[in-house]
Amino acid sequence: MCYIFKKEIIMATKTTTVRARLEPGLKEETESIFEQLGLTTTDAIRLFFMQVKLQRGMPFEIKIPNKATLQAIDDAKNRKDVSSNKTAEDLFDELDI
């Protein structure tokens, strides 16, 4: 909504508060990134909400992992069939690159 008063446009703004509970470390890390981008947390949340509105959904893909992906995640956590190399050259030799 806007009003024209003495040839000036005055925008009527409405605000609301959004509250969220986050892990302190997550908040600190993301706020550091926002600062590097020149954004406040409020700016970032506003951008996220605007993108959700524009995309008519989440602005990124969210998937439920299939069976093969779940198995791969479990194998990686348990270091099953995982090799490690001391140098990049050793890795390249193992991969025949």
Backbone as CSV, one residue per row, in Angstrom:
resi,resn,N_x,N_y,N_z,CA_x,CA_y,CA_z,C_x,C_y,C_z
1,MET,0.847,-1.155,0.000,0.000,0.000,0.000,0.900,1.228,0.000
2,CYS,0.540,2.246,-0.761,1.306,3.476,-0.727,0.360,4.668,-0.746
3,TYR,0.844,5.769,-0.239,0.069,6.993,-0.177,0.828,8.083,-0.909
4,ILE,0.095,8.951,-1.626,0.726,10.100,-2.263,0.356,11.320,-1.420
5,PHE,1.380,11.975,-0.905,1.168,13.108,-0.029,2.087,14.223,-0.492
6,LYS,1.499,15.342,-0.956,2.267,16.486,-1.457,3.297,16.041,-2.498
7,LYS,2.849,15.214,-3.449,3.666,14.713,-4.555,4.820,13.824,-4.097
8,GLU,4.749,13.308,-2.890,5.740,12.357,-2.403,5.043,11.024,-2.214
9,ILE,5.722,9.967,-2.566,5.164,8.636,-2.363,5.680,8.117,-1.034
10,ILE,4.775,7.765,-0.176,5.124,7.232,1.137,4.636,5.796,1.186
11,MET,5.547,4.871,1.349,5.192,3.458,1.422,4.811,3.109,2.857
12,ALA,3.677,2.482,3.003,3.263,1.997,4.316,3.860,0.608,4.485
13,THR,4.740,0.457,5.438,5.386,-0.837,5.630,4.799,-1.545,6.836
14,LYS,4.715,-2.816,6.700,4.287,-3.658,7.809,5.415,-4.642,8.064
15,THR,5.681,-4.898,9.307,6.715,-5.871,9.639,6.150,-6.911,10.578
16,THR,6.802,-8.041,10.578,6.460,-9.106,11.506,7.758,-9.720,11.986
17,THR,7.704,-10.406,13.075,8.888,-11.013,13.655,8.899,-12.510,13.363
18,VAL,10.072,-13.003,12.992,10.279,-14.429,12.772,11.289,-14.882,13.816
19,ARG,10.948,-15.924,14.548,11.856,-16.465,15.566,12.197,-17.900,15.203
20,ALA,13.448,-18.255,15.417,13.880,-19.623,15.131,14.923,-20.036,16.163
21,ARG,14.915,-21.312,16.501,15.936,-21.860,17.397,16.979,-22.569,16.534
22,LEU,18.239,-22.199,16.730,19.347,-22.775,15.973,20.476,-23.149,16.924
23,GLU,21.323,-24.045,16.458,22.532,-24.345,17.211,23.418,-23.099,17.173
24,PRO,24.022,-22.719,18.298,24.850,-21.509,18.329,25.962,-21.503,17.276
25,GLY,26.614,-22.642,17.064,27.696,-22.697,16.073,27.203,-22.424,14.666
26,LEU,26.048,-22.968,14.332,25.472,-22.734,13.004,25.175,-21.257,12.815
27,LYS,24.591,-20.642,13.822,24.264,-19.213,13.756,25.531,-18.385,13.566
28,GLU,26.565,-18.663,14.352,27.814,-17.901,14.269,28.469,-18.047,12.898
29,GLU,28.537,-19.282,12.389,29.164,-19.512,11.087,28.417,-18.811,9.966
30,THR,27.085,-18.929,9.979,26.314,-18.313,8.890,26.346,-16.794,8.985
31,GLU,26.316,-16.243,10.199,26.391,-14.789,10.335,27.737,-14.256,9.850
32,SER,28.794,-15.034,10.033,30.109,-14.640,9.517,30.089,-14.595,7.987
33,ILE,29.447,-15.573,7.384,29.330,-15.603,5.918,28.470,-14.438,5.440
34,PHE,27.342,-14.187,6.121,26.487,-13.062,5.745,27.269,-11.756,5.800
35,GLU,28.078,-11.595,6.848,28.868,-10.370,6.996,29.825,-10.195,5.813
36,GLN,30.466,-11.291,5.391,31.370,-11.226,4.242,30.621,-10.841,2.964
37,LEU,29.342,-11.210,2.915,28.512,-10.878,1.750,27.861,-9.499,1.874
38,GLY,28.073,-8.838,3.012,27.471,-7.536,3.231,26.002,-7.614,3.608
39,LEU,25.598,-8.740,4.196,24.206,-8.950,4.572,24.065,-9.084,6.077
40,THR,22.914,-8.695,6.568,22.559,-9.006,7.950,21.780,-10.315,7.926
41,THR,21.572,-10.893,9.096,20.761,-12.102,9.164,19.347,-11.811,8.658
42,THR,18.824,-10.652,9.003,17.496,-10.252,8.524,17.466,-10.175,7.002
43,ASP,18.518,-9.587,6.400,18.591,-9.518,4.930,18.568,-10.922,4.327
44,ALA,19.343,-11.830,4.911,19.429,-13.192,4.379,18.092,-13.917,4.497
45,ILE,17.428,-13.753,5.629,16.114,-14.386,5.797,15.126,-13.801,4.808
46,ARG,15.152,-12.485,4.621,14.264,-11.832,3.656,14.521,-12.370,2.242
47,LEU,15.794,-12.503,1.866,16.129,-13.055,0.550,15.611,-14.478,0.398
48,PHE,15.782,-15.281,1.441,15.293,-16.662,1.410,13.783,-16.680,1.213
49,PHE,13.058,-15.893,2.002,11.597,-15.854,1.882,11.173,-15.383,0.491
50,MET,11.884,-14.385,-0.053,11.542,-13.891,-1.390,11.747,-14.984,-2.438
51,GLN,12.825,-15.750,-2.298,13.081,-16.829,-3.249,12.039,-17.938,-3.135
52,VAL,11.627,-18.264,-1.919,10.566,-19.263,-1.734,9.299,-18.784,-2.436
53,LYS,8.984,-17.516,-2.273,7.796,-16.941,-2.916,7.929,-16.998,-4.438
54,LEU,9.084,-16.572,-4.971,9.289,-16.567,-6.423,9.286,-17.974,-7.018
55,GLN,9.912,-18.922,-6.313,10.026,-20.288,-6.809,8.768,-21.119,-6.537
56,ARG,7.913,-20.581,-5.658,6.716,-21.308,-5.224,7.111,-22.610,-4.536
57,GLY,8.204,-22.569,-3.816,8.727,-23.721,-3.096,10.129,-23.417,-2.619
58,MET,10.792,-24.430,-2.136,12.162,-24.238,-1.656,13.061,-23.847,-2.827
59,PRO,13.995,-22.921,-2.606,14.852,-22.475,-3.702,16.035,-23.411,-3.977
60,PHE,15.963,-24.617,-3.465,16.978,-25.628,-3.716,16.300,-26.986,-3.628
61,GLU,16.940,-27.977,-4.192,16.360,-29.312,-4.242,16.535,-30.038,-2.909
62,ILE,15.481,-30.665,-2.445,15.527,-31.475,-1.228,15.040,-32.865,-1.602
63,LYS,15.854,-33.861,-1.301,15.502,-35.227,-1.663,15.635,-36.153,-0.467
64,ILE,14.857,-37.197,-0.473,15.009,-38.276,0.493,15.970,-39.266,-0.155
65,PRO,17.069,-39.602,0.508,18.047,-40.503,-0.114,17.444,-41.876,-0.415
66,ASN,17.842,-42.420,-1.593,17.380,-43.768,-1.942,18.239,-44.800,-1.207
67,LYS,17.916,-46.082,-1.397,18.603,-47.165,-0.687,20.112,-47.173,-0.950
68,ALA,20.490,-46.985,-2.211,21.915,-47.013,-2.565,22.668,-45.862,-1.896
69,THR,22.054,-44.693,-1.855,22.695,-43.539,-1.219,22.822,-43.754,0.285
70,LEU,21.763,-44.277,0.904,21.822,-44.566,2.339,22.918,-45.572,2.661
71,GLN,23.064,-46.589,1.805,24.113,-47.588,2.001,25.489,-46.949,1.849
72,ALA,25.648,-46.085,0.856,26.930,-45.406,0.637,27.278,-44.513,1.829
73,ILE,26.288,-43.823,2.381,26.517,-42.977,3.551,26.950,-43.837,4.740
74,ASP,26.256,-44.949,4.944,26.593,-45.857,6.041,27.997,-46.428,5.852
75,ASP,28.323,-46.846,4.621,29.658,-47.386,4.334,30.742,-46.336,4.610
76,ALA,30.492,-45.104,4.206,31.480,-44.048,4.417,31.670,-43.778,5.909
77,LYS,30.573,-43.737,6.664,30.676,-43.517,8.109,31.469,-44.617,8.780
78,ASN,31.315,-45.870,8.290,32.013,-47.018,8.860,33.335,-47.308,8.168
79,ARG,33.717,-46.410,7.260,34.975,-46.510,6.496,35.102,-47.847,5.770
80,LYS,33.979,-48.375,5.292,33.970,-49.626,4.529,34.372,-49.320,3.092
81,ASP,35.312,-50.105,2.577,35.807,-49.931,1.210,36.337,-48.523,0.968
82,VAL,36.951,-47.939,2.000,37.518,-46.598,1.884,39.023,-46.736,1.942
83,SER,39.679,-46.107,1.012,41.139,-46.123,1.055,41.625,-44.711,1.341
84,SER,42.832,-44.632,1.833,43.419,-43.313,2.064,44.834,-43.323,1.511
85,ASN,45.255,-42.167,1.105,46.578,-42.014,0.510,47.311,-40.897,1.215
86,LYS,48.629,-41.064,1.299,49.431,-40.053,1.987,49.691,-38.845,1.098
87,THR,49.751,-39.059,-0.196,50.020,-37.941,-1.101,49.042,-37.983,-2.272
88,ALA,48.947,-36.865,-2.952,48.097,-36.793,-4.138,48.637,-37.738,-5.214
89,GLU,49.949,-37.858,-5.286,50.563,-38.755,-6.277,50.138,-40.198,-6.034
90,ASP,50.100,-40.614,-4.773,49.635,-41.969,-4.439,48.187,-42.164,-4.862
91,LEU,47.365,-41.154,-4.632,45.961,-41.220,-5.045,45.843,-41.358,-6.557
92,PHE,46.598,-40.547,-7.283,46.549,-40.604,-8.740,47.023,-41.960,-9.251
93,ASP,48.058,-42.527,-8.601,48.530,-43.857,-8.986,47.434,-44.895,-8.768
94,GLU,46.752,-44.803,-7.619,45.671,-45.740,-7.317,44.530,-45.620,-8.337
95,LEU,44.276,-44.401,-8.789,43.194,-44.164,-9.756,43.649,-44.307,-11.211
96,ASP,44.916,-44.627,-11.399,45.499,-44.748,-12.743,45.319,-43.461,-13.561
97,ILE,45.586,-42.354,-12.889,45.482,-41.059,-13.580,46.876,-40.553,-13.877
